């Protein structure tokens, strides 16, 4: 178990737009750091970055520091400041645990992986996420089977399939690889279907 006293902490904060003030998150995190006698190694701030983006420079820098053993603990204001989706959040927490780095979310009660109760809470969240994923897969496959049985697919046999399950799974944070496995399609097929849909929905040029 990680000792909070004098532990090396990385503070992470994020806001999506210029209309939001990241200082509110940082002030509360700094106050807690003083109260708990943390040694704050660095404040990692992604200002103006959406949580859905994968190219957040401060997040990448913080994860590199965690991997290299420079941090004992990462603290955030709320969970949604860190993960772009539940799946992404769990992946980050798994990687931190692999490197022996704890995680605390101040505004989410019970999310503290330096305690047994906090680890249990994260495990429960992960179990629910897997359960939700399995339900989505079952619904998607059942929907595809019904559509095929009703003969709703036509045209090119490989590329012409219902895109709605793909879009739903993308919103849930699943990768193209995961989606292609769930739907029984190749990754190339899924990519081309998305590309064709974007081309079809693009506005016609004005002559």
Contact map, one row per residue, 1 for C-alpha under 8 A:
111000000000000000000000000000000000000000000000000000000000000000000000000000000000000000000000000000000000000001100000000000000000000000000000000000000000000000000000000000000000000000000000000000000000000
111100100000000000000000000000000000000000000000000000000000000000000001000000000000000000000000000001000000000001000000000000000000000000000000000000000000000000000000000000000000000000000000000000000000000
111111100000000000000000000000000000000000000000000000000000000000000000000000000000000000000000000000000000000000000000000000000000000000000000000000000000000000000000000000000000000000000000000000000000000
011111100000000000000000000000000001110000000000000000000000000000000000000000000000000000000000000000000000000000000000000000000000000000000000000000000000000000000000000000000000000000000000000000000000000
001111100000000000000000000000000001110000000000000000000000000000000000000000000000000000000000000000000000000000000000000000000000000000000000000000000000000000000000000000000000000000000000000000000000000
001111110000000000000000000000000000111000000000000000000000000000000000000000000000000000000000000000000000000000000000000000000000000000000000000000000000000000000000000000000000000000000000000000000000000
011111111000000000000000000000000000111000000000000000000000000000000001100000000000000000000000000000000000000000000000000000000000000000000000000000000000000000000000000000000000000000000000000000000000000
000001111100000000000000000000000000011110000000000000000000000000000111100000000000000000000000000000000000000000000000000000000000000000000000000000000000000000000000000000000000000000000000000000000000000
000000111110000000000000000000000000011111000000000000000000000000000011111000000000000000000000000000000000000000000000000000000000000000000000000000000000000000000000000000000000000000000000000000000000000
000000011111000000000000000000000000000111110000000000000000010000000010111000000000000000000000000000000000000000000000000000000000000000000000000000000000000000000000000000000000000000000000000000000000000
000000001111100000000000010010000000000101110000000000000000000000000000011100000000000000000000000000000000000000000000000000000000000000000000000000000000000000000000000000000000000000000000000000000000000
000000000111110000000000000000000000000000111000000000000110010000000000011110000100000000000000000000000000000000000000000000000000000000000000000000000000000000000000000000000000000000000000000000000000000
000000000011111000000100110000000000000000111100000000000000000000000000000110001100000000000000000000000000000000000000000000000000000000000000000000000000000000000000000000000000000000000000000000000000000
000000000001111100000100000000000000000000001111100000000000000000000000000000001100000000000000000000000000000000000000000000000000000000000000000000000000000000000000000000000000000000000000000000000000000
000000000000111111011100000000000000000000000111110000000000000000000000000000001000000000000000000000000000000000000000000000000000000000000000000000000000000000000000000000000000000000000000000000000000000
000000000000011111010000000000000000000000000011111000000000000000000000000000000000000000000000000000000000000000000000000000000000000000000000000000000000000000000000000000000000000000000000000000000000000
000000000000001111110000000000000000000000000011110000000000000000000000000000000000000000000000000000000000000000000000000000000000000000000000000000000000000000000000000000000000000000000000000000000000000
000000000000001111111000000000000000000000000011000000000000000000000000000000000000000000000000000000000000000000000000000000000000000000000000000000000000000000000000000000000000000000000000000000000000000
000000000000000011111000000000000000000000000000000000000000000000000000000000000000000000000000000000000000000000000000000000000000000000000000000000000000000000000000000000000000000000000000000000000000000
000000000000001111111100000000000000000000000000000000000000000000000000000000000000000000000000000000000000000000000000000000000000000000000000000000000000000000000000000000000000000000000000000000000000000
000000000000001001111111000000000000000000000000000000000000000000000000000000000000000000000000000000000000000000000000000000000000000000000000000000000000000000000000000000000000000000000000000000000000000
000000000000111000011111110000000000000000001010000000000000000000000000000000000000000000000000000000000000000000000000000000000000000000000000000000000000000000000000000000000000000000000000000000000000000
000000000000000000001111111000000000000000000000000000000000000000000000000000000000000000000000000000000000000000000000000000000000000000000000000000000000000000000000000000000000000000000000000000000000000
000000000000000000001111111100000000000000000000000000000000000000000000000000000000000000000000000000000000000000000000000000000000000000000000000000000000000000000000000000000000000000000000000000000000000
000000000000100000000111111110000000000000000000000000000000000000000000000010000000000000000000000000000000000000000000000000000000000000000000000000000000000000000000000000000000000000000000000000000000000
000000000010100000000111111111000000000000000000000000000000000000000000000010000000000000000000000000000000000000000000000000000000000000000000000000000000000000000000000000000000000000000000000000000000000
000000000000000000000011111111100000000000000000000000000000000000000000000000000000000000000000000000000000000000000000000000000000000000000000000000000000000000000000000000000000000000000000000000000000000
000000000000000000000001111111110000000000000000000000000000000000000000000010000000000000000000000000000000000000000000000000000000000000000000000000000000000000000000000000000000000000000000000000000000000
000000000010000000000000111111111000000000000000000000000000000000000000001110000000000000000000000000000100000000000000000000000000000000000000000000000000000000000000000000000000000000000000000000000000000
000000000000000000000000011111111100000000000000000000000000000000000000000000000000000000000000000000000000000000000000000000000000000000000000000000000000000000000000000000000000000000000000000000000000000
000000000000000000000000001111111110000000000000000000000000000000000000000000000000000000000000000000000000000000000000000000000000000000000000000000000000000000000000000000000000000000000000000000000000000
000000000000000000000000000111111111000000000000000000000000000000000000000000000000000000000000000000000000000000000000000000000000000000000000000000000000000000000000000000000000000000000000000000000000000
000000000000000000000000000011111111111100000000000000000000000000000000000000000000000000000000000000000000000000000000000000000000000000000000000000000000000000000000000000000000000000000000000000000000000
000000000000000000000000000001111111110000000000000000000000000000000000000000000000000000000000000000000000000000000000000000000000000000000000000000000000000000000000000000000000000000000000000000000000000
000000000000000000000000000000111111110000000000000000000000000000000000000000000000000000000000000000000000000000000000000000000000000000000000000000000000000000000000000000000000000000000000000000000000000
000110000000000000000000000000011111110000000000000000000000000000000000000000000000000000000000000000000000000000000000000000000000000000000000000000000000000000000000000000000000000000000000000000000000000
000111100000000000000000000000001111111000000000000000000000000000000000000000000000000000000000000000000000000000000000000000000000000000000000000000000000000000000000000000000000000000000000000000000000000
000111111000000000000000000000001111111100000000000000000000000000000000000000000000000000000000000000000000000000000000000000000000000000000000000000000000000000000000000000000000000000000000000000000000000
000001111000000000000000000000001000111110000000000000000000000000000000000000000000000000000000000000000000000000000000000000000000000000000000000000000000000000000000000000000000000000000000000000000000000
000000011110000000000000000000001000011111100000000000000000000000000000000000000000000000000000000000000000000000000000000000000000000000000000000000000000000000000000000000000000000000000000000000000000000
000000011100000000000000000000000000001111100000000000000000000000000010000000000000000000000000000000000000000000000000000000000000000000000000000000000000000000000000000000000000000000000000000000000000000
000000001110000000000000000000000000000111110000000000000000000000000000000000000000000000000000000000000000000000000000000000000000000000000000000000000000000000000000000000000000000000000000000000000000000
000000000111100000000000000000000000000111111000000000000000000000000000000000000000000000000000000000000000000000000000000000000000000000000000000000000000000000000000000000000000000000000000000000000000000
000000000111100000000000000000000000000001111100000000000110110000000000000000000000000000000000000000000000000000000000000000000000000000000000000000000000000000000000000000000000000000000000000000000000000
000000000001110000000100000000000000000000111110000000000110000000000000000000000000000000000000000000000000000000000000000000000000000000000000000000000000000000000000000000000000000000000000000000000000000
000000000000111000000000000000000000000000011111100000011110000000000000000000000000000000000000000000000000000000000000000000000000000000000000000000000000000000000000000000000000000000000000000000000000000
000000000000011111000100000000000000000000001111100000000000000000000000000000000000000000000000000000000000000000000000000000000000000000000000000000000000000000000000000000000000000000000000000000000000000
000000000000011111000000000000000000000000000111110000000000000000000000000000000000000000000000000000000000000000000000000000000000000000000000000000000000000000000000000000000000000000000000000000000000000
000000000000011110000000000000000000000000000111111010010000000000000000000000000000000000000000000000000000000000000000000000000000000000000000000000000000000000000000000000000000000000000000000000000000000
000000000000001110000000000000000000000000000001111110000000000000000000000000000000000000000000000000000000000000000000000000000000000000000000000000000000000000000000000000000000000000000000000000000000000
000000000000000100000000000000000000000000000000111111000000000000000000000000011111000000000000000000000000000000000000000000000000000000000000000000000000000000000000000000000000000000000000000000000000000
000000000000000000000000000000000000000000000000011111000000000000000000000000000001100000000000000000000000000000000000000000000000000000000000000000000000000000000000000000000000000000000000000000000000000
000000000000000000000000000000000000000000000000111111110000000000000000000000000001000000000000000000000000000000000000000000000000000000000000000000000000000000000000000000000000000000000000000000000000000
000000000000000000000000000000000000000000000000001111110000000000000000000000000001000000000000000000000000000000000000000000000000000000000000000000000000000000000000000000000000000000000000000000000000000
000000000000000000000000000000000000000000000000000011111001000000000000000000000000000000000000000000000000000000000000000000000000000000000000000000000000000000000000000000000000000000000000000000000000000
000000000000000000000000000000000000000000000100100011111111000000000000000000000000000000000000000000000000000000000000000000000000000000000000000000000000000000000000000000000000000000000000000000000000000
000000000000000000000000000000000000000000000100000000111111100000000000000000000000000000000000000000000000000000000000000000000000000000000000000000000000000000000000000000000000000000000000000000000000000
000000000001000000000000000000000000000000011100000000011111110000000000000000000000000000000000000000000000000000000000000000000000000000000000000000000000000000000000000000000000000000000000000000000000000
000000000001000000000000000000000000000000011100000000011111111000000000000000000100000000000000000000000000000000000000000000000000000000000000000000000000000000000000000000000000000000000000000000000000000
000000000000000000000000000000000000000000000000000000111111111100000000000000000000000000000000000000000000000000000000000000000000000000000000000000000000000000000000000000000000000000000000000000000000000
000000000000000000000000000000000000000000010000000000001111111110000000000000000000000000000000000000000000000000000000000000000000000000000000000000000000000000000000000000000000000000000000000000000000000
000000000101000000000000000000000000000000010000000000000111111111000000000000000000000000000000000000000000000000000000000000000000000000000000000000000000000000000000000000000000000000000000000000000000000
000000000000000000000000000000000000000000000000000000000011111111100000000000000000000000000000000000000000000000000000000000000000000000000000000000000000000000000000000000000000000000000000000000000000000
000000000000000000000000000000000000000000000000000000000001111111110000000000000000000000000000000000000000000000000000000000000000000000000000000000000000000000000000000000000000000000000000000000000000000
000000000000000000000000000000000000000000000000000000000000111111111110000000000000000000000000000000000000000000000000000000000000000000000000000000000000000000000000000000000000000000000000000000000000000
000000000000000000000000000000000000000000000000000000000000011111111111000000000000000000000001001010000000000000000000000000000000000000000000000000000000000000000000000000000000000000000000000000000000000
000000000000000000000000000000000000000000000000000000000000001111111100000000000000000000000001001000000000000000000000000000000000000000000000000000000000000000000000000000000000000000000000000000000000000
000000000000000000000000000000000000000000000000000000000000000111111100000000000000000000000000000000000000000000000000000000000000000000000000000000000000000000000000000000000000000000000000000000000000000
000000000000000000000000000000000000000000000000000000000000000011111111000000000000000000000000001000000000000000000000000000000000000000000000000000000000000000000000000000000000000000000000000000000000000
000000010000000000000000000000000000000000000000000000000000000011111111000000000000000000000000000000000000000000000000000000000000000000000000000000000000000000000000000000000000000000000000000000000000000
000000011100000000000000000000000000000010000000000000000000000011001111110000000000000000000000000010000000000000000000000000000000000000000000000000000000000000000000000000000000000000000000000000000000000
010000111000000000000000000000000000000000000000000000000000000001001111110000000000000000000000000111000000000000000000000000000000000000000000000000000000000000000000000000000000000000000000000000000000000
000000111100000000000000000000000000000000000000000000000000000000000011111000000000000000000000000011110000000000000000000000000000000000000000000000000000000000000000000000000000000000000000000000000000000
000000001111000000000000000000000000000000000000000000000000000000000011111100000000000000000000000011110000000000000000000000000000000000000000000000000000000000000000000000000000000000000000000000000000000
000000001111000000000000000010000000000000000000000000000000000000000000111110000000000000000000000000111100000000000000000000000000000000000000000000000000000000000000000000000000000000000000000000000000000
000000000011100000000000000010000000000000000000000000000000000000000000011111101100000000000000000000011100000000000000000000000000000000000000000000000000000000000000000000000000000000000000000000000000000
000000000001100000000000110110000000000000000000000000000000000000000000001111101000000000000000000000001110000000000000000000000000000000000000000000000000000000000000000000000000000000000000000000000000000
000000000000000000000000000000000000000000000000000000000000000000000000000111111100000000000000000000001111000000000000000000000000000000000000000000000000000000000000000000000000000000000000000000000000000
000000000000000000000000000000000000000000000000000000000000000000000000000111111110000010000000000000001001000000000000000000000000000000000000000000000000000000000000000000000000000000000000000000000000000
000000000000000000000000000000000000000000000000001000000000000000000000000001111111000000000000000000000000000000000000000000000000000000000000000000000000000000000000000000000000000000000000000000000000000
000000000000111000000000000000000000000000000000001000000000000000000000000111111110000000000000000000000000000000000000000000000000000000000000000000000000000000000000000000000000000000000000000000000000000
000000000001110000000000000000000000000000000000001000000010000000000000000101111111000010000000000000000000000000000000000000000000000000000000000000000000000000000000000000000000000000000000000000000000000
000000000000000000000000000000000000000000000000001000000000000000000000000000111111110110010000000000000000000000000000000000000000000000000000000000000000000000000000000000000000000000000000000000000000000
000000000000000000000000000000000000000000000000001111000000000000000000000000010111110110000000000000000000000000000000000000000000000000000000000000000000000000000000000010000000000000000000000000000000000
000000000000000000000000000000000000000000000000000100000000000000000000000000000011111110000000000000000000000000000000000000000000000000000000000000000000000000000000000110000000000000000000000000000000000
000000000000000000000000000000000000000000000000000000000000000000000000000000000011111111000000000000000000000000000000000000001000000000000000000000000000000000000000000110000000000000000000000000000000000
000000000000000000000000000000000000000000000000000000000000000000000000000000000000111111100000000000000000000000000000000000001000000000000000000000000000000000000000000111000000000000000000000000000000000
000000000000000000000000000000000000000000000000000000000000000000000000000000000011111111110000000000000000000000000000000000000000000000000000000000000000000000000000000010000000000000000000000000000000000
000000000000000000000000000000000000000000000000000000000000000000000000000000100111111111111000000000000000000000000000000000000000000000000000000000000000000000000000000000000000000000000000000000000000000
000000000000000000000000000000000000000000000000000000000000000000000000000000000000011111111100000000000000000000000000000001000000000000000000000000000000000000000000000000000000000000000000000000000000000
000000000000000000000000000000000000000000000000000000000000000000000000000000000000001111111110000000000000000000000000000000000000000000000000000000000000000000000000000000000000000000000000000000000000000
000000000000000000000000000000000000000000000000000000000000000000000000000000000010000111111111000000000000000000000000000000000000000000000000000000000000000000000000000000000000000000000000000000000000000
000000000000000000000000000000000000000000000000000000000000000000000000000000000000000011111111100000100000000000000000000000000000000000000000000000000000000000000000000000000000000000000000000000000000000
000000000000000000000000000000000000000000000000000000000000000000000000000000000000000001111111110000000000000000000000000000000000000000000000000000000000000000000000000000000000000000000000000000000000000
000000000000000000000000000000000000000000000000000000000000000000000000000000000000000000111111111000000000000000000000000000000000000000000000000000000000000000000000000000000000000000000000000000000000000
000000000000000000000000000000000000000000000000000000000000000001100000000000000000000000011111111111100000000000000000000000000000000000000000000000000000000000000000000000000000000000000000000000000000000
000000000000000000000000000000000000000000000000000000000000000000000000000000000000000000001111111111000000000000000000000000000000000000000000000000000000000000000000000000000000000000000000000000000000000
000000000000000000000000000000000000000000000000000000000000000000000000000000000000000000000111111110000000000000000000000000000000000000000000000000000000000000000000000000000000000000000000000000000000000
000000000000000000000000000000000000000000000000000000000000000001101000000000000000000000000011111110000000000000000000000000000000000000000000000000000000000000000000000000000000000000000000000000000000000
000000000000000000000000000000000000000000000000000000000000000000000001000000000000000000000001111111000000000000000000000000000000000000000000000000000000000000000000000000000000000000000000000000000000000
000000000000000000000000000000000000000000000000000000000000000001000011110000000000000000000001111111100000000000000000000000000000000000000000000000000000000000000000000000000000000000000000000000000000000
010000000000000000000000000000000000000000000000000000000000000000000001110000000000000000000001100111110000000111000000000000000000000000000000000000000000000000000000000000000000000000000000000000000000000
000000000000000000000000000000000000000000000000000000000000000000000000111000000000000000001001000011111000001111000000000000000000000000000000000000000000000000000000000000000000000000000000000000000000000
000000000000000000000000000000000000000000000000000000000000000000000000111100000000000000000000000001111100001111000000000000000000000000000000000000000000000000000000000000000000000000000000000000000000000
000000000000000000000000000000000000000000000000000000000000000000000000001111100000000000000000000000111111101100000000000000000000000000000000000000000000000000000000000000000000000000000000000000000000000
000000000000000000000000000010000000000000000000000000000000000000000000001111000000000000000000000000011111101000000000000000000000000000000000000000000000000000000000000000000000000000000000000000000000000
000000000000000000000000000000000000000000000000000000000000000000000000000011000000000000000000000000001111100000000000000000000000000000000000000000000000000000000000000000000000000000000000000000000000000
000000000000000000000000000000000000000000000000000000000000000000000000000001100000000000000000000000001111111000000000000000000000000000000000000000000000000000000000000000000000000000000000000000000000000
000000000000000000000000000000000000000000000000000000000000000000000000000000000000000000000000000000001111111000000000000000000000000000000000000000000000000000000000000000000000000000000000000000000000000
000000000000000000000000000000000000000000000000000000000000000000000000000000000000000000000000000000000001111100001100100000000000000000000000000000000000000000000000000000000000000000000000000000000000000
000000000000000000000000000000000000000000000000000000000000000000000000000000000000000000000000000000111101111110000110110000000000000000000000000000000000000000000000000000000000000000000000000000000000000
000000000000000000000000000000000000000000000000000000000000000000000000000000000000000000000000000001111000011111101110000000000000000000000000000000000000000000000000000000000000000000000000000000000000000
000000000000000000000000000000000000000000000000000000000000000000000000000000000000000000000000000001110000001111111110010000000000000000000000000000000000000000000000000000000000000000000000000000000000000
110000000000000000000000000000000000000000000000000000000000000000000000000000000000000000000000000001110000000111110110000000000000000000000000000000000000000000000000000000000000000000000000000000000000000
100000000000000000000000000000000000000000000000000000000000000000000000000000000000000000000000000000000000000111111110000000000000000000000000000000000000000000000000000000000000000000000000000000000000000
000000000000000000000000000000000000000000000000000000000000000000000000000000000000000000000000000000000000000011111111000000000000000000000000000000000000000000000000000000000000000000000000000000000000000
000000000000000000000000000000000000000000000000000000000000000000000000000000000000000000000000000000000000010110111111100000000000000000000000000000000000000000000000000000000000000000000000000000000000000
000000000000000000000000000000000000000000000000000000000000000000000000000000000000000000000000000000000000011111111111110000000000000000000000000000000000000000000000000000000000000000000000000000000000000
000000000000000000000000000000000000000000000000000000000000000000000000000000000000000000000000000000000000001111111111111000000000000000000000000000000000000000000000000000000000000000000000000000000000000
000000000000000000000000000000000000000000000000000000000000000000000000000000000000000000000000000000000000000000011111111100000000000000000000000000000000000000000000000000000000000000000000000000000000000
000000000000000000000000000000000000000000000000000000000000000000000000000000000000000000000000000000000000011000001111111110000000000000000000000000000000000000000000000000000000000000000000000000000000000
000000000000000000000000000000000000000000000000000000000000000000000000000000000000000000000000000000000000001010000111111111000000000000000000000000000000000000000000000000000000000000000000000000000000000
000000000000000000000000000000000000000000000000000000000000000000000000000000000000000000000000000000000000000000000011111111100000000000000000000000000000000000000000000000000000000000000000000000000000000
000000000000000000000000000000000000000000000000000000000000000000000000000000000000000000000000000000000000000000000001111111110000000000000000000000000000000000000000000000000000000000000000000000000000000
000000000000000000000000000000000000000000000000000000000000000000000000000000000000000000000000000000000000000000000000111111111000000000000000000000000000000000000000000000000000000000000000000000000000000
000000000000000000000000000000000000000000000000000000000000000000000000000000000000000001000000000000000000000000000000011111111100000000000000000000000000000000000000000000000000000000000000000000000000000
000000000000000000000000000000000000000000000000000000000000000000000000000000000000000000000000000000000000000000000000001111111110000000000000000000000000000000000000000000000000000000000000000000000000000
000000000000000000000000000000000000000000000000000000000000000000000000000000000000000000000000000000000000000000000000000111111111000000000000000000000000000000000000000000000000000000000000000000000000000
000000000000000000000000000000000000000000000000000000000000000000000000000000000000011000000000000000000000000000000000000011111111100000000000000000000000000000000000000000000000000000000000000000000000000
000000000000000000000000000000000000000000000000000000000000000000000000000000000000000000000000000000000000000000000000000001111111110000000000000000000000000000000000000000000000000000000000000000000000000
000000000000000000000000000000000000000000000000000000000000000000000000000000000000000000000000000000000000000000000000000000111111111000000000000000000000000000000000000000000000000000000000000000000000000
000000000000000000000000000000000000000000000000000000000000000000000000000000000000000000000000000000000000000000000000000000011111111100000000000000000000000000000000000000000000000000000000000000000000000
000000000000000000000000000000000000000000000000000000000000000000000000000000000000000000000000000000000000000000000000000000001111111110000000000000000000000000000000000000000000000000000000000000000000000
000000000000000000000000000000000000000000000000000000000000000000000000000000000000000000000000000000000000000000000000000000000111111111000000000000000000000000000000000000000000000000000000000000000000000
000000000000000000000000000000000000000000000000000000000000000000000000000000000000000000000000000000000000000000000000000000000011111111100000000000000000000000000000000000000000000000000000000000000000000
000000000000000000000000000000000000000000000000000000000000000000000000000000000000000000000000000000000000000000000000000000000001111111110000000000000000000000000000100000000000000000000000000000000000000
000000000000000000000000000000000000000000000000000000000000000000000000000000000000000000000000000000000000000000000000000000000000111111111000000000000000000000000000000000000000010000000000000000000000000
000000000000000000000000000000000000000000000000000000000000000000000000000000000000000000000000000000000000000000000000000000000000011111111100000000000000000000000000000000000000000000000000000000000000000
000000000000000000000000000000000000000000000000000000000000000000000000000000000000000000000000000000000000000000000000000000000000001111111110000000000000000000000000000000000000000000000000000000000000000
000000000000000000000000000000000000000000000000000000000000000000000000000000000000000000000000000000000000000000000000000000000000000111111111000000000000000000001000000000000000001000000000000000000000000
000000000000000000000000000000000000000000000000000000000000000000000000000000000000000000000000000000000000000000000000000000000000000011111111100000000000000000000000000000000000011000000000000000000000000
000000000000000000000000000000000000000000000000000000000000000000000000000000000000000000000000000000000000000000000000000000000000000001111111110000000000000000000000000000000000000000000000000000000000000
000000000000000000000000000000000000000000000000000000000000000000000000000000000000000000000000000000000000000000000000000000000000000000111111111000000000000000000000000000000000000000000000000000000000000
000000000000000000000000000000000000000000000000000000000000000000000000000000000000000000000000000000000000000000000000000000000000000000011111111100000000000001000000000000000000000000000000000000000000000
000000000000000000000000000000000000000000000000000000000000000000000000000000000000000000000000000000000000000000000000000000000000000000001111111110000000000000000000000000000000000000000000000000000000000
000000000000000000000000000000000000000000000000000000000000000000000000000000000000000000000000000000000000000000000000000000000000000000000111111111000000000000000000000000000000000000000000000000000000000
000000000000000000000000000000000000000000000000000000000000000000000000000000000000000000000000000000000000000000000000000000000000000000000011111111111000000000000000000000000000000000000000000000000000000
000000000000000000000000000000000000000000000000000000000000000000000000000000000000000000000000000000000000000000000000000000000000000000000001111111111000000000000000000000000000000000000000000000000000000
000000000000000000000000000000000000000000000000000000000000000000000000000000000000000000000000000000000000000000000000000000000000000000000000111111110000000000000000000000000000000000000000000000000000000
000000000000000000000000000000000000000000000000000000000000000000000000000000000000000000000000000000000000000000000000000000000000000000000000011111110000000000000000000000000000000000000000000000000000000
000000000000000000000000000000000000000000000000000000000000000000000000000000000000000000000000000000000000000000000000000000000000000000000000001111111100000000000000000000000000000000000000000000000000000
000000000000000000000000000000000000000000000000000000000000000000000000000000000000000000000000000000000000000000000000000000000000000000000000001111111100000000000000000000000000000000000000000000000000000
000000000000000000000000000000000000000000000000000000000000000000000000000000000000000000000000000000000000000000000000000000000000000000000000001100111110100111000000000000000000000000000000000000000000000
000000000000000000000000000000000000000000000000000000000000000000000000000000000000000000000000000000000000000000000000000000000000000000000000000000111111100100000000000000000000000000000000000000000000000
000000000000000000000000000000000000000000000000000000000000000000000000000000000000000000000000000000000000000000000000000000000000000000000000000000001111100100000000000000000000000000000000000000000000000
000000000000000000000000000000000000000000000000000000000000000000000000000000000000000000000000000000000000000000000000000000000000000000000000000000000111111100000000000000000000000000000000000000000000000
000000000000000000000000000000000000000000000000000000000000000000000000000000000000000000000000000000000000000000000000000000000000000000000000000000001111111110000000000000000000000000000000000000000000000
000000000000000000000000000000000000000000000000000000000000000000000000000000000000000000000000000000000000000000000000000000000000000000000000000000000001111110000000000000000000000000001000000000000000000
000000000000000000000000000000000000000000000000000000000000000000000000000000000000000000000000000000000000000000000000000000000000000000000000000000000001111110000000000000000000000000001101100000000000000
000000000000000000000000000000000000000000000000000000000000000000000000000000000000000000000000000000000000000000000000000000000000000000000000000000001111111111000000000000000000000000000000100000000000000
000000000000000000000000000000000000000000000000000000000000000000000000000000000000000000000000000000000000000000000000000000000000000000000000000000001000111111100000000000000000000000000000000000000000000
000000000000000000000000000000000000000000000000000000000000000000000000000000000000000000000000000000000000000000000000000000000000000000000001000000001000000111111100000000000000000000000000000000000000000
000000000000000000000000000000000000000000000000000000000000000000000000000000000000000000000000000000000000000000000000000000000000000000000000000000000000000011111110000000000000000000000000110000000000000
000000000000000000000000000000000000000000000000000000000000000000000000000000000000000000000000000000000000000000000000000000000000000000000000000000000000000001111111000000000000000000000000000000000000000
000000000000000000000000000000000000000000000000000000000000000000000000000000000000000000000000000000000000000000000000000000000000000000010000000000000000000001111111100000000000000000000000000000000000000
000000000000000000000000000000000000000000000000000000000000000000000000000000000000000000000000000000000000000000000000000000000000000000000000000000000000000001111111110000000010000000000100000000000000000
000000000000000000000000000000000000000000000000000000000000000000000000000000000000000000000000000000000000000000000000000000000000000000000000000000000000000000111111111000000000000000000000000000000000000
000000000000000000000000000000000000000000000000000000000000000000000000000000000000000000000000000000000000000000000000000000000000000000000000000000000000000000011111111100000000000000000000000000000000000
000000000000000000000000000000000000000000000000000000000000000000000000000000000000000000000000000000000000000000000000000000000000000100000000000000000000000000001111111111000010000000000000000000000000000
000000000000000000000000000000000000000000000000000000000000000000000000000000000000000000000000000000000000000000000000000000000000000000000000000000000000000000000111111111110010000000000000000000000000000
000000000000000000000000000000000000000000000000000000000000000000000000000000000000000000000000000000000000000000000000000000000000000000000000000000000000000000000011111111000000000000000000000000000000000
000000000000000000000000000000000000000000000000000000000000000000000000000000000000111000000000000000000000000000000000000000000000000000000000000000000000000000000001111111000000000000000000000000000000000
000000000000000000000000000000000000000000000000000000000000000000000000000000000001111100000000000000000000000000000000000000000000000000000000000000000000000000000000111111100000000000000000000000000000000
000000000000000000000000000000000000000000000000000000000000000000000000000000000000001000000000000000000000000000000000000000000000000000000000000000000000000000000000111111110110000000000000000000000000000
000000000000000000000000000000000000000000000000000000000000000000000000000000000000000000000000000000000000000000000000000000000000000000000000000000000000000000000000010011111110000000000000000000000000000
000000000000000000000000000000000000000000000000000000000000000000000000000000000000000000000000000000000000000000000000000000000000000000000000000000000000000000000000010001111111000000100110000000000000000
000000000000000000000000000000000000000000000000000000000000000000000000000000000000000000000000000000000000000000000000000000000000000000000000000000000000000000000000000000111111100000100000000000000000000
000000000000000000000000000000000000000000000000000000000000000000000000000000000000000000000000000000000000000000000000000000000000000000000000000000000000000000000000000001111111110000000000000000000000000
000000000000000000000000000000000000000000000000000000000000000000000000000000000000000000000000000000000000000000000000000000000000000000000000000000000000000000000100110001111111111000000000000000000000000
000000000000000000000000000000000000000000000000000000000000000000000000000000000000000000000000000000000000000000000000000000000000000000000000000000000000000000000000000000011111111111100100000000000000000
000000000000000000000000000000000000000000000000000000000000000000000000000000000000000000000000000000000000000000000000000000000000000000000000000000000000000000000000000000001111111111000000000000000000000
000000000000000000000000000000000000000000000000000000000000000000000000000000000000000000000000000000000000000000000000000000000000000010001000000000000000000000000000000000000111111110000000000000000000000
000000000000000000000000000000000000000000000000000000000000000000000000000000000000000000000000000000000000000000000000000000000000000000011000000000000000000000000000000000000011111110000000000000000000000
000000000000000000000000000000000000000000000000000000000000000000000000000000000000000000000000000000000000000000000000000000000000000000000000000000000000000000000000000000000001111111000000000000000000000
000000000000000000000000000000000000000000000000000000000000000000000000000000000000000000000000000000000000000000000000000000000000000000000000000000000000000000000000000000000001111111101100000000000000000
000000000000000000000000000000000000000000000000000000000000000000000000000000000000000000000000000000000000000000000000000000000000000000000000000000000000000000000000000000000001100111111100000000000000000
000000000000000000000000000000000000000000000000000000000000000000000000000000000000000000000000000000000000000000000000000000000000000000000000000000000000000000000000000000011001000011111110000000000000000
000000000000000000000000000000000000000000000000000000000000000000000000000000000000000000000000000000000000000000000000000000000000000000000000000000000000000000000000000000000000000001111111000000000000000
000000000000000000000000000000000000000000000000000000000000000000000000000000000000000000000000000000000000000000000000000000000000000000000000000000000000011000000000000000000000000011111111100000000000000
000000000000000000000000000000000000000000000000000000000000000000000000000000000000000000000000000000000000000000000000000000000000000000000000000000000000001000000100000000010001000011111111110000000000000
000000000000000000000000000000000000000000000000000000000000000000000000000000000000000000000000000000000000000000000000000000000000000000000000000000000000000000000000000000010000000000111111111000000000000
000000000000000000000000000000000000000000000000000000000000000000000000000000000000000000000000000000000000000000000000000000000000000000000000000000000000001000000000000000000000000000011111111100000000000
000000000000000000000000000000000000000000000000000000000000000000000000000000000000000000000000000000000000000000000000000000000000000000000000000000000000001100100000000000000000000000001111111110000000000
000000000000000000000000000000000000000000000000000000000000000000000000000000000000000000000000000000000000000000000000000000000000000000000000000000000000000000100000000000000000000000000111111111000000000
000000000000000000000000000000000000000000000000000000000000000000000000000000000000000000000000000000000000000000000000000000000000000000000000000000000000000000000000000000000000000000000011111111100000000
000000000000000000000000000000000000000000000000000000000000000000000000000000000000000000000000000000000000000000000000000000000000000000000000000000000000000000000000000000000000000000000001111111110000000
000000000000000000000000000000000000000000000000000000000000000000000000000000000000000000000000000000000000000000000000000000000000000000000000000000000000000000000000000000000000000000000000111111111000000
000000000000000000000000000000000000000000000000000000000000000000000000000000000000000000000000000000000000000000000000000000000000000000000000000000000000000000000000000000000000000000000000011111111100000
000000000000000000000000000000000000000000000000000000000000000000000000000000000000000000000000000000000000000000000000000000000000000000000000000000000000000000000000000000000000000000000000001111111100000
000000000000000000000000000000000000000000000000000000000000000000000000000000000000000000000000000000000000000000000000000000000000000000000000000000000000000000000000000000000000000000000000000111111100000
000000000000000000000000000000000000000000000000000000000000000000000000000000000000000000000000000000000000000000000000000000000000000000000000000000000000000000000000000000000000000000000000000011111110000
000000000000000000000000000000000000000000000000000000000000000000000000000000000000000000000000000000000000000000000000000000000000000000000000000000000000000000000000000000000000000000000000000001111111000
000000000000000000000000000000000000000000000000000000000000000000000000000000000000000000000000000000000000000000000000000000000000000000000000000000000000000000000000000000000000000000000000000000001111100
000000000000000000000000000000000000000000000000000000000000000000000000000000000000000000000000000000000000000000000000000000000000000000000000000000000000000000000000000000000000000000000000000000000111110
000000000000000000000000000000000000000000000000000000000000000000000000000000000000000000000000000000000000000000000000000000000000000000000000000000000000000000000000000000000000000000000000000000000011111
000000000000000000000000000000000000000000000000000000000000000000000000000000000000000000000000000000000000000000000000000000000000000000000000000000000000000000000000000000000000000000000000000000000001111
000000000000000000000000000000000000000000000000000000000000000000000000000000000000000000000000000000000000000000000000000000000000000000000000000000000000000000000000000000000000000000000000000000000000111
